[in-house]
């Protein structure tokens, strides 16, 4: 089988694996060439001398007497390195750069670090002029300080009571701290007036080292030794380097006529680069395919897979789930989408097996599919939100009324408790440390607040059902930090309070049945599946509800649920009105609970339903695009 037939067979087989579609390609005009390339590299070596002050510490290196002598020696050696006269530096230069030259044409400029030698010199300390000591800063060189007790006078005022004459006598006496001298010995210098020099550590000399640092800056020229080469070869080599060429010769130092951008060292080598070019005909359209290097690396595949990829991808987002799933499972389409979503590179696009135009068309269809799925995932959410709000509002209304009916004295006292509107005032008092939580020191408040904020943030990141932005995480974390203490303390103290009160079970049964019994109507409509069954269920629910209320009224004289049976209805209304007062005092709390449950539970239900639908496509990248990969 000829190389042309091998390439044609490879392209058809590979296209079938990538797209699932036969690629009707026909290759012709095979052009194989083996041009010889000659490379000339040159480097300008820039060498500089760096100065380092070491204080009183003498570093290792070549001692050169004074600092000026060491500096002069370093500069002379640097000139020798830059001129190329030092063989040690040349050998070191080749050792650093040689491996990079042989493996990659696109070598970078190199930092040669410091040369092996370090030159060290010394000079008198500029602070102490070589004495090793300096004037004491505490006593300014005098060795003593003014006595603090007598302010330097040597005497202090004293008083004593003269009992004989019944009077207080004032006089002076010698200061006991300075023994009447008015001065005390300086503790810093021990009275000497001088201390060890902190610049040279008492040695009297400062040490300087001078190291040689170099940079190799590259310039390159290269040319063909023959005219038989493809015009795209230069671009290929610049993009891929020398690791693909054949017959790389040893790098040698050479002399060239003229200068190579003022380079100090010039090296050269030759190499052969096999190149191959075909004319590919697909759907009566001709394109050029280019390969080069040891393994026939693709330079330009001419977009030969465009028709095959598009025949699959154009069906995506057309309204057929099976066509969408097939397209997303096709390796070429899948790889293109994943590369776009993750912002990564793939050979399919870099080597132009699929052109930019087709890639953009695939991504456009994919984005249309994502948009369709997002719209479908929230379809009907508004009416569901409204119904859920009614459901949870009535649920918490019923719960609150039952608490008020069961513990009427507790309901009456609710107006004296802290409401959610007082949270800002409570938090401000907490942060200004006007009180301490749990009897602890007030500064511990900040540990509780920051700890709760951190715990809320981490909990939302870990357990929130979907991936959300950092801004939303912070909003939720701050909201929890503000509201959770209020609800937690309210729940704790109210439960403790309720346990100390006696429940009124009888009146709660009568009054509470009016509210709880309405769920019978909901059950009567919700459980039956047929529309006419729902109608019968509603009638049955109304009947049971009315029977329940009449039953309580009928047995009330016997059991005494309501003491004044003659005014049964008005007495029940009074009970309910007390519950309504309780609900009015806590309206914001119950409202927040209703809205929170409605928003989060309804949205979560829709999100889980949408994730199940998207997961049916068996495409991880689609889940990522929909923020459902958590």
C-alpha positions in Angstrom: 0.0 0.0 0.0 1.4 3.4 -1.0 1.8 6.3 1.4 -1.1 8.0 -0.3 -3.3 5.0 0.2 -2.2 4.7 3.8 -3.1 8.3 4.5 -6.4 8.0 2.7 -7.3 4.9 4.7 -6.3 6.6 8.0 -8.4 9.7 7.3 -11.5 7.6 6.4 -11.1 5.3 9.4 -10.3 8.1 11.9 -13.2 10.1 10.5 -15.6 7.2 11.1 -14.4 6.8 14.7 -14.7 10.6 15.4 -18.1 11.3 13.6 -19.7 8.0 12.9 -20.0 9.1 9.3 -18.0 7.9 6.3 -15.6 10.5 5.0 -15.7 10.3 1.2 -12.2 11.7 0.8 -9.9 11.3 -2.3 -6.2 12.2 -2.0 -4.1 13.1 -5.0 -1.0 15.1 -6.0 1.3 13.7 -3.4 4.4 15.9 -2.9 7.1 14.6 -0.6 10.3 16.6 0.0 13.3 16.4 2.3 14.8 19.9 2.5 18.1 20.5 4.4 18.0 23.4 6.9 21.0 25.3 8.2 20.6 27.0 11.5 22.9 29.7 12.9 22.5 30.7 16.5 24.2 33.6 18.2 24.1 35.0 21.7 25.1 38.4 23.1 26.4 37.8 26.6 25.7 40.7 29.0 27.7 40.4 32.2 27.3 42.7 35.2 29.0 43.0 38.6 26.6 43.0 41.6 27.6 44.5 45.0 26.5 42.9 48.3 27.1 44.4 51.7 27.6 41.8 54.5 28.2 44.1 57.5 30.8 42.7 59.9 30.4 39.2 58.5 33.1 38.1 56.1 31.7 35.8 53.4 33.7 33.1 51.6 35.3 34.0 48.3 38.5 35.3 46.8 40.0 37.9 49.2 41.2 41.0 47.3 42.2 43.3 50.1 40.1 46.4 50.2 36.6 46.7 48.8 37.8 48.8 45.9 40.4 46.2 44.9 37.7 43.4 45.0 35.4 45.5 42.9 38.2 46.1 40.3 39.0 42.4 40.1 35.4 41.5 39.5 35.1 44.1 36.7 38.2 42.8 35.0 37.0 39.2 35.2 33.6 40.2 33.8 35.3 41.9 30.8 37.2 38.6 30.2 34.0 36.6 30.3 32.1 38.9 27.9 35.0 38.8 25.4 34.9 35.0 25.2 38.6 34.7 26.4 37.7 32.6 29.5 37.3 28.9 28.5 35.8 28.0 31.8 32.9 30.3 31.1 32.6 29.0 27.5 32.3 25.4 28.7 29.7 26.4 31.3 27.8 28.4 28.7 27.6 25.4 26.4 26.5 23.1 29.2 23.6 25.3 30.1 22.4 26.1 26.6 23.4 23.1 24.6 20.5 20.7 25.6 17.9 23.4 25.0 19.3 24.1 21.6 19.1 20.5 20.5 15.5 19.9 21.6 13.7 23.1 20.8 14.2 25.8 18.1 12.2 28.3 20.2 14.7 28.5 23.1 14.2 31.4 25.5 16.8 33.9 26.7 18.7 32.3 29.6 19.8 33.7 33.0 23.3 32.4 33.5 23.3 33.2 37.2 26.5 34.1 38.9 30.0 33.2 37.7 32.0 30.7 39.9 34.2 33.4 41.5 33.2 35.8 44.3 35.5 38.6 45.2 35.5 39.9 48.8 37.0 43.1 50.2 36.8 45.2 53.3 36.9 48.8 54.4 36.6 50.8 57.7 33.1 51.0 59.2 31.6 54.3 58.3 29.7 54.4 61.5 32.5 53.9 64.1 35.5 54.8 61.8 37.2 51.5 62.7 36.9 51.8 66.5 34.2 49.1 66.9 32.3 51.3 69.3 29.8 54.1 69.1 28.4 56.7 71.6 25.7 55.4 73.9 22.3 56.7 72.7 20.8 56.5 76.2 23.3 58.8 78.0 24.7 60.5 74.9 28.3 59.4 75.8 28.3 60.8 79.3 28.0 57.5 81.2 25.3 58.8 83.5 21.7 60.0 83.4 19.9 62.6 85.5 18.2 61.1 88.6 14.5 60.6 88.0 13.6 60.9 91.7 15.3 64.2 92.5 15.3 65.6 88.9 19.1 66.0 89.2 19.1 68.3 92.3 20.5 65.6 94.7 17.8 66.4 97.3 14.1 65.5 97.8 11.4 67.2 99.8 10.1 65.3 102.9 7.6 66.0 105.7 7.1 64.7 109.2 4.7 65.4 112.1 6.1 67.1 115.2 3.9 65.7 118.0 5.5 67.8 120.6 4.6 71.1 118.9 1.5 69.6 117.2 2.6 70.6 113.7 3.8 69.3 110.3 7.4 70.2 109.5 8.6 70.3 105.8 12.3 70.0 104.9 14.7 68.4 102.4 17.1 65.6 102.6 19.7 63.9 100.4 18.2 61.7 97.6 18.6 58.0 98.4 18.5 57.0 94.8 21.6 58.9 93.6 23.1 59.5 97.1 22.9 63.2 96.6 24.9 63.3 93.4 21.9 64.1 91.1 23.0 61.5 88.5 22.8 57.7 88.1 25.0 55.3 86.2 23.7 54.6 82.6 22.4 51.0 82.5 22.9 50.7 78.7 26.6 51.3 78.6 27.4 50.6 82.3 28.8 54.1 82.7 31.4 53.8 79.9 29.6 56.1 77.6 30.1 53.9 74.5 28.5 50.6 73.2 29.4 48.1 70.5 28.9 49.4 67.0 25.7 47.8 65.5 26.9 48.3 61.9 30.1 46.3 62.0 29.3 44.3 65.2 32.4 45.7 66.9 34.9 44.5 64.3 35.6 47.9 62.9 35.4 46.7 59.3 32.6 46.2 56.8 32.8 43.4 54.2 31.6 43.6 50.6 31.3 40.8 48.0 31.2 41.2 44.2 29.6 38.5 42.1 29.3 38.3 38.3 25.8 37.8 36.9 25.1 37.1 33.2 22.3 36.9 30.7 22.4 35.2 27.3 20.2 36.9 24.7 19.6 35.0 21.5 19.5 35.9 17.9 18.9 33.4 15.2 19.2 33.0 11.4 18.3 30.0 9.4 18.1 29.1 5.7 17.5 26.2 3.3 20.5 24.6 1.6 18.2 23.6 -1.3 15.3 25.3 -3.2 13.2 22.1 -2.9 10.9 22.8 0.0 7.3 23.7 0.7 6.4 27.3 1.3 4.8 26.5 4.7 7.9 24.8 6.1 9.2 27.9 7.9 5.9 28.4 9.8 5.9 24.7 10.8 9.4 24.8 12.3 8.7 28.1 14.1 5.6 26.6 15.7 6.9 23.1 16.5 10.7 23.4 17.2 13.5 21.1 16.2 12.4 18.0 18.1 10.7 16.9 14.8 13.6 17.1 12.4 15.8 14.3 11.1 19.6 14.1 11.2 20.3 16.9 13.6 24.1 17.5 13.5 26.3 18.3 16.6 26.2 21.9 17.7 29.5 23.5 16.9 30.9 27.0 17.4 31.5 28.7 14.1 32.8 31.9 12.6 30.6 33.8 10.3 31.2 36.8 8.1 29.9 40.0 9.6 28.0 40.0 12.8 24.9 38.4 13.9 23.2 41.2 15.8 26.4 41.9 17.7 26.5 38.4 19.1 29.6 37.3 21.2 29.2 33.5 20.6 27.9 31.9 17.4 27.0 28.3 16.9 25.5 26.4 14.0 24.1 23.0 12.9 22.2 21.5 10.0 19.1 19.3 10.0 16.7 17.6 7.5 13.0 18.0 7.7 10.7 15.5 5.8 7.6 17.3 4.5 4.5 15.9 2.8 1.6 17.6 1.0 -1.6 16.2 -0.6 -4.6 17.6 -2.4 -7.8 16.3 -0.6 -11.1 16.3 -2.5 -14.3 16.1 -0.5 -17.7 16.8 -1.9 -16.0 18.1 -5.1 -14.1 20.7 -3.1 -10.3 20.6 -3.1 -8.2 21.5 -0.1 -4.5 21.2 0.8 -3.2 18.9 3.5 0.3 19.4 5.0 2.4 17.1 7.2 6.0 17.3 8.4 8.4 15.8 10.9 9.4 12.4 12.1 5.9 11.2 12.7 4.1 13.1 9.9 2.8 15.7 12.4 -0.1 17.6 10.9 0.6 21.2 9.9 -2.8 21.8 8.2 -5.4 19.1 7.6 -7.6 21.4 5.5 -10.8 20.9 7.5 -11.4 17.5 5.8 -13.8 16.5 8.6 -16.0 19.5 8.2 -18.8 17.8 6.2 -18.9 14.7 8.5 -19.0 16.8 11.7 -21.6 19.2 10.4 -23.9 16.3 9.2 -24.1 15.2 12.8 -24.0 18.6 14.6 -26.6 20.4 12.5 -29.3 18.2 13.9 -28.6 19.4 17.4 -31.2 21.7 19.0 -33.6 20.8 16.3 -36.3 19.5 18.7 -35.4 15.8 18.7 -33.9 14.5 22.0 -32.6 11.4 20.3 -30.7 13.5 17.7 -29.4 15.7 20.5 -28.1 12.7 22.5 -26.5 11.2 19.4 -24.7 14.5 18.6 -23.5 14.9 22.1 -22.2 11.3 22.2 -20.3 11.8 18.9 -16.5 12.1 19.8 -15.7 15.0 17.5 -18.7 17.1 18.5 -18.2 16.1 22.2 -14.5 17.1 22.1 -15.2 20.5 20.3 -17.9 21.4 23.0 -15.7 20.3 25.9 -12.7 22.3 24.5 -14.9 25.4 24.3 -16.5 25.0 27.8 -13.1 24.3 29.5 -11.2 26.7 27.3 -8.7 24.1 26.3 -7.0 23.1 23.1 -7.4 19.9 21.0 -5.5 18.7 18.0 -8.8 18.4 16.1 -9.0 22.2 15.9 -5.3 23.2 16.3 -4.3 21.1 13.3 -7.4 22.2 11.3 -9.0 18.8 10.9 -12.2 20.8 11.7 -12.2 24.4 10.6 -13.0 27.4 12.7 -16.3 28.0 10.8 -17.6 24.5 11.6 -16.4 24.8 15.2 -18.3 28.0 15.6 -21.5 26.5 14.1 -21.3 23.5 16.4 -20.9 25.7 19.5 -23.8 27.9 18.3 -26.1 24.9 18.0 -25.0 23.7 21.4 -25.7 27.0 23.0 -29.2 26.9 21.4 -29.7 23.5 23.0 -28.6 24.8 26.4 -31.0 27.8 26.1 -33.9 25.4 25.2 -33.2 23.2 28.2 -32.9 26.2 30.6 -36.3 27.5 29.4 -37.8 24.1 29.7 -36.4 23.6 33.2 -38.3 26.6 34.6 -41.5 26.1 32.6 -44.5 26.5 34.9 -42.4 27.6 37.9 -44.4 30.9 38.4 -47.9 29.2 39.0 -46.2 26.6 41.1 -44.5 29.3 43.2 -47.9 31.0 43.7 -49.6 27.7 44.7 -46.7 26.8 47.0 -46.9 30.3 48.6 -50.6 29.7 49.4 -49.8 26.2 50.7 -47.0 27.2 53.0 -48.7 30.4 54.2 -51.7 28.4 55.3 -49.5 25.7 56.8 -47.6 28.2 59.0 -50.9 30.1 59.7 -52.5 26.9 61.0 -49.4 26.0 63.0 -49.3 29.4 64.6 -53.0 29.4 65.4 -52.8 25.9 67.0 -49.9 27.2 69.3 -52.0 30.2 70.2 -55.1 28.1 70.9 -53.2 25.5 72.9 -51.3 28.0 75.0 -53.5 31.2 75.2 -51.4 32.8 78.0 -48.3 32.3 75.9 -50.0 34.0 73.0 -51.0 37.0 75.1 -47.3 37.5 76.1 -46.0 37.4 72.6 -46.1 41.2 72.2 -43.3 41.5 74.8 -40.8 39.3 73.0 -38.2 40.5 70.5 -39.3 40.5 66.9 -37.3 40.1 63.7 -37.5 43.9 63.2 -35.3 44.3 66.3 -32.4 42.2 64.9 -30.4 45.2 63.6 -30.5 46.7 67.1 -29.6 43.4 68.7 -26.7 42.8 66.4 -25.4 46.3 66.9 -25.5 45.8 70.7 -23.7 42.4 70.2 -20.9 43.9 68.1 -20.4 46.9 70.3 -20.0 44.4 73.2 -22.8 45.8 75.3 -23.5 42.3 76.6 -21.8 38.9 76.3 -23.4 35.8 74.9 -23.9 32.9 77.4 -22.3 34.9 80.2 -18.9 34.9 78.5 -16.7 38.0 78.1 -18.1 40.5 75.5 -15.2 40.3 73.1 -16.0 36.6 72.6 -19.1 37.9 70.6 -16.9 38.4 67.6 -15.7 34.8 67.7 -19.3 33.6 67.6 -20.3 35.9 64.8 -17.3 35.2 62.6 -17.5 31.5 63.4 -21.2 31.4 62.4 -20.4 33.3 59.2 -17.6 30.9 58.3 -19.8 27.8 59.1 -22.7 29.2 57.1 -20.4 29.9 54.1 -18.8 26.4 54.2 -22.2 24.7 54.7 -23.8 26.5 51.7 -20.7 25.6 49.5 -21.0 22.0 50.6 -24.7 21.2 50.8 -26.5 23.8 48.6 -28.1 21.7 45.9 -26.5 23.5 42.9 -23.4 25.5 42.1 -23.9 29.3 42.6 -21.6 32.3 42.4 -19.5 33.5 45.4 -21.7 36.6 45.6 -24.8 34.6 46.1 -23.0 32.3 48.7 -22.0 35.4 50.7 -25.5 36.8 50.6 -27.0 33.6 51.9 -24.2 33.2 54.5 -24.8 36.7 55.8 -28.6 36.2 55.9 -28.2 33.0 57.9 -25.7 34.7 60.2 -28.2 37.5 60.9 -31.4 35.4 61.1 -30.3 32.0 62.5 -29.5 33.3 66.1 -32.9 35.1 66.3 -34.8 31.9 65.2 -32.6 29.6 67.3 -32.9 31.7 70.5 -36.6 32.3 69.9 -37.3 28.6 69.4 -35.3 27.6 72.5 -36.7 30.2 74.9 -40.3 29.7 73.6 -40.1 25.9 74.0 -38.8 26.4 77.6 -41.7 28.9 78.2 -44.3 26.5 76.8 -43.1 23.6 78.9 -43.9 25.7 82.0 -47.5 26.4 80.9 -50.7 24.3 80.9 -52.2 23.5 77.5 -55.9 24.0 76.8 -56.6 20.9 74.8 -60.4 21.0 74.8 -60.8 24.5 73.3 -58.0 23.7 70.8 -59.8 20.7 69.4 -63.0 22.7 68.7 -61.3 25.8 67.3 -58.4 24.1 65.6 -60.7 21.7 63.8 -62.0 24.7 61.8 -58.6 25.3 60.4 -57.1 21.8 60.2 -60.4 20.4 58.8 -59.9 22.4 55.6 -57.1 20.0 54.6 -59.9 17.4 54.1 -61.1 19.5 51.1 -57.6 19.6 49.7 -57.2 15.8 50.1 -60.6 15.2 48.5 -59.5 17.1 45.4 -55.8 16.1 45.2 -56.0 12.3 45.7 -58.5 11.3 42.9 -56.9 11.1 39.4 -60.0 11.6 37.2 -61.7 15.0 37.0 -65.1 13.7 37.9 -63.5 11.8 40.9 -62.0 15.1 42.1 -65.6 16.6 42.0 -66.9 13.7 44.2 -63.8 14.0 46.4 -64.5 17.7 47.0 -68.2 17.0 47.9 -67.1 14.3 50.3 -64.5 16.6 51.9 -67.1 19.3 52.4 -69.5 16.7 53.9 -66.9 15.3 56.3 -65.8 18.8 57.3 -69.4 19.9 58.2 -70.0 16.6 60.0 -66.9 17.1 62.1 -67.9 20.7 63.1 -71.5 19.6 63.9 -70.1 16.6 65.9 -68.1 18.9 68.2 -71.2 21.2 68.6 -73.4 18.1 69.4 -71.1 16.7 72.1 -70.2 20.0 73.6 -72.9 19.9 76.4 -71.5 16.6 77.5 -67.8 17.3 77.5 -67.8 21.1 78.0 -65.4 22.1 75.3 -67.1 25.6 75.3 -68.4 26.6 78.7 -71.3 28.8 77.4 -73.0 26.4 75.0 -75.7 28.9 74.2 -73.2 31.2 72.7 -71.1 28.4 71.1 -70.3 30.2 67.8 -69.4 33.6 69.4 -67.2 31.8 72.0 -65.3 29.9 69.3 -64.9 33.3 67.4 -63.3 34.8 70.6 -60.8 32.0 70.8 -59.9 32.4 67.1 -59.5 36.2 67.5 -57.0 35.7 70.3 -55.0 33.4 67.9 -55.2 36.1 65.2 -53.8 38.6 67.6 -50.8 36.3 68.2 -50.3 35.9 64.5 -50.4 39.6 64.0 -47.6 40.1 66.5 -45.4 37.5 64.7 -46.5 38.3 61.1 -43.0 39.0 59.8 -41.6 35.8 61.2 -44.4 33.6 59.8 -44.1 35.5 56.5 -40.4 34.9 56.2 -40.9 31.2 56.9 -43.6 31.0 54.2 -41.6 32.8 51.6 -38.3 30.9 52.4 -40.0 27.5 52.2 -41.8 28.5 49.0 -38.7 29.9 47.2 -36.1 27.3 48.1 -38.3 24.1 48.1 -40.1 24.9 44.9 -37.0 26.0 43.1 -35.1 22.9 44.3 -37.9 20.6 43.1 -37.8 22.2 39.6 -34.0 22.0 39.7 -33.9 18.3 40.6 -36.5 17.6 37.9 -34.4 19.5 35.3 -31.2 17.7 36.4 -32.9 14.4 35.9 -34.0 15.5 32.4 -30.5 16.8 31.5 -28.8 13.7 33.0 -30.7 11.6 30.5 -28.5 13.1 27.8 -25.5 11.4 29.4 -23.3 14.4 28.8 -21.1 15.7 31.7 -20.3 18.9 29.7 -24.0 19.6 29.3 -24.5 19.3 33.1 -21.5 21.7 33.6 -23.1 24.2 31.2 -26.4 24.0 33.1 -24.5 24.4 36.5 -25.8 20.9 37.4 -22.4 19.2 37.8 -22.4 19.5 41.6 
